[in-house]
Amino acid sequence: MAETNRTDVYVYEQVVILASCILSFFGSLLIICTYVHWLDLRTTPRKLLVYLSVSDLLSALSYFYGVVRIFDSDSADCIAQGAISTFANTSSFFWTVAIAIYLYVFIVKSSQRQADNLVLYFHLISWGVPFAITVAALSLHKIGYDASEVSVGWCWVNIQAEDHVLWMLLTGKIWEFIAYATLPVLYILIKIHIKRAHAALSEYRPILTSSPVSHSLSSMADRKLTLIPIIFIVLRVWSTIRFLLLLTGSPAGHNPVLVTLHGIGNTFQGAANCIMFVLLTPSIRSRLVALLCCKGQDRHWSSESVSQNRANAYTPSQREENTSPRTLENSEE
């Protein structure tokens, strides 16, 4: 492909996409940290979310490097970045679908044991298949510079390869299409099952339908089940559109707005998951607020203690005040 077909990446696009990478990195990191910090959050669904966050974190890092570099050739770091992002991005697709399958089996089939038994297979598929595809692509020299035709500065499938469309499908697009078809179906089936269960339960326990807390939690869960596939599709569809435009040879794939949306969509998944499963989850959000408030108070008390110690160095007569009940109470808190 001629160099004139290269998609230009402007500075403002770089800034926006780099910001998206940073948000996704810290969002994924926050999901992982909350899981590690609070033992009672270590449920199987949230563990699967952590595995997804690891993939999104790797994606954010690799895309960040690619957007900073804006590659223009098949350099060694271009190939390395392309391999990491290929593995992480494909793994993210698999873990996203794996979470939906787990919830479907757990909720609709009402079998936690059967759902838990799937976790091993999720690992084998969600790590193993992307790894095998990436190794095969590297071995056959298919990963490299793609002139930002279906990327935004980073490297993916070598655009000069005669079978680049096939490898674009194998290293991402075919799994993306499967996720488009699978996620809405699974989450719709889960929502239907939950609604039927609530309807059946309300006939025998009408008080539940009038409980504000129960209704609020049910509504929030219902909204999340609706948003999960929608957010995934909204973020990923821009990449799909550019891929289809590449197949048709349309110059619309170079449109700056489309390129920017593509860059945000590919890099924002970790941040979106953090917003939905951490910041919009009241129990976790309240813990984070309490933790941050306590940290702030600890810093305040620590600075007061340092000030008192400095004062005591010059006024020895005040040393007895440091052993007062109030001072000891502050240190214990």
C-alpha positions as semicolon CSV with decimal commas, in nm:
position;residue;x (nm);y (nm);z (nm)
1;M;0,000;0,000;0,000
2;A;0,134;0,342;-0,090
3;E;0,251;0,583;0,174
4;T;-0,004;0,842;0,055
5;N;-0,279;0,623;0,203
6;R;-0,136;0,664;0,553
7;T;-0,384;0,806;0,802
8;D;-0,249;1,120;0,969
9;V;-0,278;1,135;1,348
10;Y;-0,301;1,494;1,468
11;V;-0,166;1,626;1,799
12;Y;-0,511;1,687;1,947
13;E;-0,605;1,326;1,863
14;Q;-0,292;1,206;2,039
15;V;-0,375;1,410;2,350
16;V;-0,732;1,281;2,371
17;I;-0,635;0,917;2,313
18;L;-0,342;0,932;2,555
19;A;-0,580;1,069;2,820
20;S;-0,813;0,777;2,747
21;C;-0,521;0,534;2,788
22;I;-0,429;0,688;3,124
23;L;-0,787;0,670;3,251
24;S;-0,815;0,309;3,137
25;F;-0,484;0,217;3,303
26;F;-0,580;0,365;3,639
27;G;-0,937;0,238;3,610
28;S;-0,813;-0,117;3,554
29;L;-0,562;-0,075;3,836
30;L;-0,836;0,045;4,073
31;I;-1,048;-0,262;3,997
32;I;-0,750;-0,486;4,075
33;C;-0,660;-0,295;4,392
34;T;-1,013;-0,305;4,536
35;Y;-1,023;-0,680;4,478
36;V;-0,689;-0,726;4,656
37;H;-0,767;-0,486;4,941
38;W;-1,113;-0,608;5,045
39;L;-1,137;-0,982;5,105
40;D;-1,517;-0,995;5,090
41;L;-1,506;-0,871;4,729
42;R;-1,320;-1,180;4,615
43;T;-1,617;-1,344;4,447
44;T;-1,580;-1,540;4,126
45;P;-1,752;-1,278;3,903
46;R;-1,527;-1,004;4,038
47;K;-1,225;-1,231;3,998
48;L;-1,316;-1,267;3,630
49;L;-1,345;-0,889;3,614
50;V;-0,990;-0,866;3,752
51;Y;-0,863;-1,092;3,472
52;L;-1,041;-0,869;3,221
53;S;-0,881;-0,566;3,387
54;V;-0,535;-0,719;3,349
55;S;-0,599;-0,747;2,974
56;D;-0,733;-0,390;2,958
57;L;-0,434;-0,264;3,156
58;L;-0,192;-0,425;2,910
59;S;-0,393;-0,283;2,620
60;A;-0,382;0,067;2,767
61;L;-0,005;0,049;2,817
62;S;0,068;-0,084;2,468
63;Y;-0,167;0,161;2,298
64;F;-0,018;0,447;2,501
65;Y;0,328;0,362;2,372
66;G;0,200;0,331;2,015
67;V;0,018;0,666;2,024
68;V;0,326;0,838;2,168
69;R;0,553;0,687;1,902
70;I;0,322;0,716;1,597
71;F;0,511;0,443;1,410
72;D;0,606;0,484;1,046
73;S;0,789;0,155;0,982
74;D;0,826;-0,208;1,094
75;S;1,068;-0,130;1,375
76;A;1,141;-0,375;1,656
77;D;0,937;-0,179;1,910
78;C;0,653;-0,150;1,658
79;I;0,635;-0,528;1,631
80;A;0,666;-0,572;2,010
81;Q;0,390;-0,319;2,075
82;G;0,170;-0,475;1,808
83;A;0,215;-0,821;1,959
84;I;0,129;-0,705;2,313
85;S;-0,178;-0,510;2,203
86;T;-0,294;-0,799;1,982
87;F;-0,270;-1,044;2,271
88;A;-0,426;-0,810;2,529
89;N;-0,704;-0,682;2,304
90;T;-0,808;-1,032;2,191
91;S;-0,790;-1,158;2,549
92;S;-1,017;-0,872;2,655
93;F;-1,281;-0,989;2,405
94;F;-1,267;-1,342;2,544
95;W;-1,288;-1,236;2,910
96;T;-1,579;-1,001;2,835
97;V;-1,774;-1,289;2,682
98;A;-1,658;-1,526;2,958
99;I;-1,809;-1,300;3,226
100;A;-2,140;-1,296;3,037
101;I;-2,139;-1,676;3,006
102;Y;-2,058;-1,718;3,376
103;L;-2,345;-1,487;3,480
104;Y;-2,582;-1,665;3,243
105;V;-2,502;-2,008;3,387
106;F;-2,499;-1,879;3,744
107;I;-2,827;-1,682;3,721
108;V;-3,037;-1,841;3,449
109;K;-2,926;-2,202;3,498
110;S;-2,911;-2,147;3,876
111;S;-2,592;-2,350;3,905
112;Q;-2,297;-2,190;4,081
113;R;-2,105;-2,516;4,075
114;Q;-2,144;-2,549;3,699
115;A;-2,049;-2,185;3,653
116;D;-1,739;-2,221;3,873
117;N;-1,633;-2,530;3,679
118;L;-1,615;-2,314;3,366
119;V;-1,347;-2,085;3,510
120;L;-1,062;-2,322;3,418
121;Y;-1,185;-2,336;3,058
122;F;-1,213;-1,957;3,057
123;H;-0,844;-1,936;3,148
124;L;-0,741;-2,186;2,882
125;I;-0,939;-2,008;2,612
126;S;-0,905;-1,642;2,715
127;W;-0,527;-1,660;2,761
128;G;-0,441;-1,957;2,538
129;V;-0,618;-1,864;2,214
130;P;-0,489;-1,503;2,203
131;F;-0,139;-1,625;2,287
132;A;-0,146;-1,888;2,010
133;I;-0,279;-1,636;1,756
134;T;-0,016;-1,378;1,853
135;V;0,269;-1,630;1,833
136;A;0,147;-1,749;1,493
137;A;0,120;-1,391;1,365
138;L;0,470;-1,312;1,489
139;S;0,617;-1,629;1,343
140;L;0,469;-1,553;1,002
141;H;0,572;-1,185;1,020
142;K;0,216;-1,059;1,003
143;I;0,242;-0,803;1,283
144;G;0,388;-0,467;1,193
145;Y;0,323;-0,120;1,056
146;D;-0,031;-0,067;0,928
147;A;-0,018;0,304;0,835
148;S;-0,296;0,370;1,090
149;E;-0,547;0,226;0,845
150;V;-0,726;0,038;1,125
151;S;-0,535;0,184;1,419
152;V;-0,443;0,525;1,557
153;G;-0,065;0,541;1,553
154;W;-0,001;0,199;1,703
155;C;0,104;-0,111;1,511
156;W;-0,118;-0,409;1,441
157;V;-0,126;-0,624;1,124
158;N;0,130;-0,539;0,858
159;I;-0,067;-0,357;0,591
160;Q;0,178;-0,475;0,322
161;A;0,092;-0,842;0,380
162;E;-0,120;-0,981;0,097
163;D;-0,348;-1,160;0,343
164;H;-0,366;-0,870;0,591
165;V;-0,748;-0,880;0,596
166;L;-0,745;-1,246;0,704
167;W;-0,501;-1,170;0,983
168;M;-0,699;-0,867;1,093
169;L;-0,993;-1,103;1,135
170;L;-0,790;-1,366;1,319
171;T;-0,614;-1,119;1,551
172;G;-0,924;-0,933;1,659
173;K;-1,212;-0,861;1,427
174;I;-1,372;-1,206;1,413
175;W;-1,375;-1,222;1,796
176;E;-1,515;-0,871;1,805
177;F;-1,802;-0,976;1,575
178;I;-1,870;-1,282;1,793
179;A;-1,884;-1,058;2,101
180;Y;-2,129;-0,825;1,924
181;A;-2,361;-1,119;1,862
182;T;-2,314;-1,300;2,194
183;L;-2,320;-1,028;2,461
184;P;-2,664;-0,876;2,385
185;V;-2,826;-1,221;2,366
186;L;-2,680;-1,343;2,697
187;Y;-2,758;-1,026;2,890
188;I;-3,112;-1,006;2,748
189;L;-3,173;-1,366;2,860
190;I;-3,036;-1,281;3,207
191;K;-3,261;-0,974;3,232
192;I;-3,568;-1,173;3,125
193;H;-3,491;-1,440;3,385
194;I;-3,448;-1,182;3,663
195;K;-3,770;-1,003;3,572
196;R;-3,963;-1,331;3,576
197;A;-3,809;-1,427;3,909
198;H;-3,905;-1,090;4,062
199;A;-4,257;-1,118;3,922
200;A;-4,301;-1,467;4,065
201;L;-4,156;-1,367;4,403
202;S;-4,372;-1,055;4,433
203;E;-4,688;-1,268;4,416
204;Y;-4,596;-1,439;4,743
205;R;-4,402;-1,155;4,908
206;P;-4,563;-0,826;4,799
207;I;-4,367;-0,637;5,063
208;L;-4,053;-0,675;4,854
209;T;-4,201;-0,473;4,571
210;S;-4,269;-0,183;4,808
211;S;-3,924;-0,189;4,969
212;P;-3,726;0,118;4,852
213;V;-3,389;-0,049;4,910
214;S;-3,487;-0,368;4,728
215;H;-3,634;-0,172;4,438
216;S;-3,326;0,053;4,415
217;L;-3,081;-0,240;4,408
218;S;-3,295;-0,424;4,153
219;S;-3,315;-0,116;3,929
220;M;-2,940;-0,060;3,950
221;A;-2,865;-0,423;3,859
222;D;-3,112;-0,400;3,573
223;R;-2,946;-0,085;3,439
224;K;-2,600;-0,242;3,456
225;L;-2,716;-0,551;3,268
226;T;-2,850;-0,319;3,000
227;L;-2,539;-0,101;2,987
228;I;-2,274;-0,376;2,969
229;P;-2,336;-0,482;2,606
230;I;-2,431;-0,129;2,501
231;I;-2,108;0,024;2,633
232;F;-1,901;-0,254;2,474
233;I;-2,063;-0,199;2,134
234;V;-2,047;0,183;2,156
235;L;-1,676;0,170;2,235
236;R;-1,581;-0,093;1,977
237;V;-1,807;-0,005;1,684
238;W;-1,577;0,274;1,555
239;S;-1,294;0,028;1,503
240;T;-1,535;-0,202;1,319
241;I;-1,654;0,082;1,096
242;R;-1,297;0,171;0,998
243;F;-1,226;-0,195;0,923
244;L;-1,529;-0,217;0,694
245;L;-1,432;0,110;0,525
246;L;-1,084;-0,035;0,464
247;L;-1,244;-0,335;0,292
248;T;-1,444;-0,107;0,063
249;G;-1,149;0,125;-0,003
250;S;-1,344;0,427;0,119
251;P;-1,147;0,741;0,215
252;A;-1,398;0,802;0,497
253;G;-1,179;0,583;0,718
254;H;-0,932;0,875;0,739
255;N;-1,194;1,111;0,886
256;P;-1,040;1,274;1,198
257;V;-1,358;1,240;1,405
258;L;-1,387;0,870;1,323
259;V;-1,017;0,819;1,394
260;T;-1,050;0,990;1,734
261;L;-1,358;0,786;1,827
262;H;-1,171;0,471;1,723
263;G;-0,878;0,566;1,946
264;I;-1,102;0,636;2,245
265;G;-1,308;0,322;2,191
266;N;-1,009;0,091;2,178
267;T;-0,845;0,241;2,487
268;F;-1,132;0,334;2,722
269;Q;-1,262;-0,013;2,814
270;G;-1,077;-0,029;3,147
271;A;-1,207;0,312;3,251
272;A;-1,563;0,218;3,152
273;N;-1,548;-0,100;3,361
274;C;-1,414;0,100;3,657
275;I;-1,696;0,352;3,632
276;M;-1,959;0,081;3,613
277;F;-1,826;-0,176;3,862
278;V;-1,644;0,049;4,111
279;L;-1,761;0,410;4,102
280;L;-2,128;0,324;4,031
281;T;-2,133;0,038;4,282
282;P;-2,245;0,201;4,611
283;S;-2,085;-0,051;4,846
284;I;-1,741;-0,013;4,683
285;R;-1,774;0,361;4,627
286;S;-1,856;0,422;4,994
287;R;-1,554;0,218;5,100
288;L;-1,326;0,417;4,870
289;V;-1,463;0,745;5,003
290;A;-1,416;0,626;5,362
291;L;-1,063;0,507;5,283
292;L;-0,968;0,837;5,119
293;C;-1,120;1,036;5,406
294;C;-0,929;0,830;5,661
295;K;-0,606;0,878;5,464
296;G;-0,669;1,250;5,462
297;Q;-0,731;1,255;5,835
298;D;-0,418;1,046;5,894
299;R;-0,211;1,298;5,699
300;H;-0,369;1,583;5,897
301;W;-0,297;1,414;6,229
302;S;0,054;1,328;6,115
303;S;0,130;1,690;6,024
304;E;-0,007;1,804;6,361
305;S;0,216;1,552;6,537
306;V;0,523;1,671;6,346
307;S;0,443;2,033;6,435
308;Q;0,404;1,942;6,799
309;N;0,734;1,753;6,802
310;R;0,914;2,051;6,649
311;A;0,760;2,282;6,907
312;N;0,858;2,045;7,186
313;A;1,221;2,059;7,073
314;Y;1,223;2,429;7,162
315;T;0,981;2,426;7,458
316;P;1,057;2,126;7,678
317;S;0,792;2,232;7,927
318;Q;0,520;2,137;7,677
319;R;0,629;1,771;7,648
320;E;0,377;1,659;7,907
321;E;0,094;1,777;7,679
322;N;0,183;1,505;7,428
323;T;0,077;1,236;7,673
324;S;-0,271;1,382;7,724
325;P;-0,572;1,151;7,665
326;R;-0,679;1,355;7,362
327;T;-0,340;1,313;7,188
328;L;-0,340;0,939;7,249
329;E;-0,695;0,915;7,120
330;N;-0,597;1,088;6,797
331;S;-0,306;0,853;6,738
332;E;-0,524;0,546;6,795
333;E;-0,785;0,667;6,550
